[in-house]
Amino acid sequence: MVLNTKQLVWFSNPRVQHSKEVSMRRFYRAMLCVFFFLCGFGLDGIYAQDQVREGIVEENVPETKIKLAENRLIIENLPKDGVLEVFSIVGVKVYTRKVKAGTNEYTLDLPKGYYIIRIGELVKKILLK
């Protein structure tokens, strides 16, 4: 291996080596800080998040079911009161009504066709025959 004069000067000058090592250390520290900043937590945060996950208890909430029998809409296990909105397939609101929590039955006086119903975050497509 042949070294040119610039390489020999770099290896022979201790101040240049020292500044290069210091700058590399600073670079690695900065990258480590950026990594932890982008992750959003330090090492203590990792352990704290694991402890929180252990304490979560899942509840058995019955699933809300929507059934259609002719022109009767049956809503079962609705967790809270809300607003029933019925939209045509093109997105025009054609029916609105307040609904109560629990199991209830409502009559829909709408023409035959496809409709989209929404109660809060629950959305379902139905077909009136």
Backbone torsions as a table, in degrees:
resi	resn	phi	psi	omega
1	MET	NA	132.7	-178.3
2	VAL	-109.1	130.9	178.5
3	LEU	-105.5	136.1	175.5
4	ASN	-85.2	177.3	-173.8
5	THR	-67.5	-33.7	178.9
6	LYS	-65.3	-39.3	178.7
7	GLN	-67.3	-38.6	178.9
8	LEU	-63.9	-39.9	179.0
9	VAL	-64.7	-41.4	-178.7
10	TRP	-62.9	-44.7	-179.9
11	PHE	-71.2	-29.9	-176.5
12	SER	-85.7	-18.4	-177.3
13	ASN	-95.4	109.0	-177.2
14	PRO	-66.9	-28.7	179.6
15	ARG	-66.5	-37.1	179.5
16	VAL	-67.3	-42.8	178.6
17	GLN	-61.7	-46.0	-178.0
18	HIS	-60.9	-45.2	-178.9
19	SER	-66.7	-33.5	178.2
20	LYS	-67.3	-43.5	178.8
21	GLU	-65.1	-42.0	180.0
22	VAL	-64.2	-42.8	-179.4
23	SER	-66.4	-35.2	177.5
24	MET	-67.9	-40.2	177.3
25	ARG	-62.0	-45.1	178.6
26	ARG	-61.1	-40.8	179.1
27	PHE	-61.5	-47.5	-179.5
28	TYR	-65.3	-38.9	176.5
29	ARG	-63.2	-43.0	179.8
30	ALA	-63.1	-41.8	179.4
31	MET	-65.3	-38.0	177.6
32	LEU	-64.4	-42.5	177.6
33	CYS	-63.8	-42.2	178.4
34	VAL	-62.8	-42.0	179.1
35	PHE	-59.2	-49.8	-179.1
36	PHE	-67.1	-33.7	177.8
37	PHE	-65.7	-44.1	-179.4
38	LEU	-68.4	-32.2	177.5
39	CYS	-73.4	-24.4	175.7
40	GLY	87.0	10.2	178.9
41	PHE	-160.3	160.0	173.6
42	GLY	-97.8	-171.3	-179.8
43	LEU	-64.0	-36.0	178.2
44	ASP	-64.1	-34.2	179.6
45	GLY	-65.6	-33.0	179.0
46	ILE	-61.7	-48.3	-178.1
47	TYR	-67.6	-37.2	-180.0
48	ALA	-64.8	-39.7	179.5
49	GLN	-66.3	-38.3	178.5
50	ASP	-63.7	-38.7	179.6
51	GLN	-66.4	-37.2	-179.7
52	VAL	-67.0	-39.3	-178.6
53	ARG	-63.6	-34.0	-179.6
54	GLU	-67.1	-29.3	-175.6
55	GLY	-84.3	-3.4	-177.9
56	ILE	-78.1	129.5	178.3
57	VAL	-114.9	126.6	179.8
58	GLU	-83.4	135.0	178.2
59	GLU	-97.5	145.1	176.1
60	ASN	-89.6	88.8	177.9
61	VAL	-94.7	124.6	180.0
62	PRO	-62.1	141.6	-178.1
63	GLU	-72.9	137.8	177.4
64	THR	-74.4	127.2	179.8
65	LYS	-116.3	142.0	178.2
66	ILE	-122.0	122.6	-180.0
67	LYS	-122.5	154.7	179.9
68	LEU	-130.7	123.0	176.2
69	ALA	-125.4	107.3	-174.0
70	GLU	56.1	-113.0	179.7
71	ASN	-107.2	14.4	179.3
72	ARG	-100.7	127.3	177.8
73	LEU	-100.9	122.0	-179.0
74	ILE	-111.3	121.8	179.7
75	ILE	-112.6	118.9	-178.0
76	GLU	-110.5	140.7	173.8
77	ASN	60.3	40.2	175.8
78	LEU	-72.5	122.1	-172.6
79	PRO	-69.8	-30.3	-179.7
80	LYS	-150.1	162.3	178.2
81	ASP	-60.0	150.3	180.0
82	GLY	-161.7	-165.5	179.8
83	VAL	-119.9	125.3	175.9
84	LEU	-87.8	123.6	177.2
85	GLU	-121.0	132.0	178.2
86	VAL	-116.3	127.5	-179.5
87	PHE	-116.6	145.4	171.7
88	SER	-70.2	169.6	-176.2
89	ILE	-65.4	-19.7	178.0
90	VAL	-92.4	-0.3	174.1
91	GLY	100.1	8.5	179.2
92	VAL	-87.9	128.8	179.4
93	LYS	-72.0	123.9	-176.1
94	VAL	-115.1	-12.3	-177.2
95	TYR	-157.6	138.6	176.9
96	THR	-140.9	139.8	179.7
97	ARG	-160.2	144.7	173.7
98	LYS	-77.5	138.3	178.8
99	VAL	-122.5	149.2	-178.8
100	LYS	-98.6	157.1	178.4
101	ALA	-66.0	154.7	179.3
102	GLY	101.7	-148.8	-179.7
103	THR	-110.5	124.6	-177.7
104	ASN	-141.8	162.8	179.7
105	GLU	-128.1	134.9	-178.2
106	TYR	-131.8	144.5	178.5
107	THR	-95.1	130.6	178.5
108	LEU	-108.3	116.2	176.6
109	ASP	-98.7	74.9	-178.3
110	LEU	-127.1	153.9	175.9
111	PRO	-64.5	161.5	178.5
112	LYS	-61.7	147.8	177.1
113	GLY	145.3	-177.3	179.1
114	TYR	-87.8	141.2	178.1
115	TYR	-139.7	156.7	175.9
116	ILE	-114.4	126.6	178.5
117	ILE	-112.6	146.5	-179.7
118	ARG	-137.9	131.5	173.0
119	ILE	-129.9	102.2	-176.3
120	GLY	64.0	-118.0	179.9
121	GLU	-93.7	-8.1	-179.6
122	LEU	-83.0	125.1	-179.8
123	VAL	-130.6	135.6	179.5
124	LYS	-148.5	148.8	177.5
125	LYS	-98.9	134.4	-179.3
126	ILE	-128.7	163.1	177.2
127	LEU	-126.3	119.7	173.8
128	LEU	-90.4	124.0	-179.3
129	LYS	-102.7	NA	NA
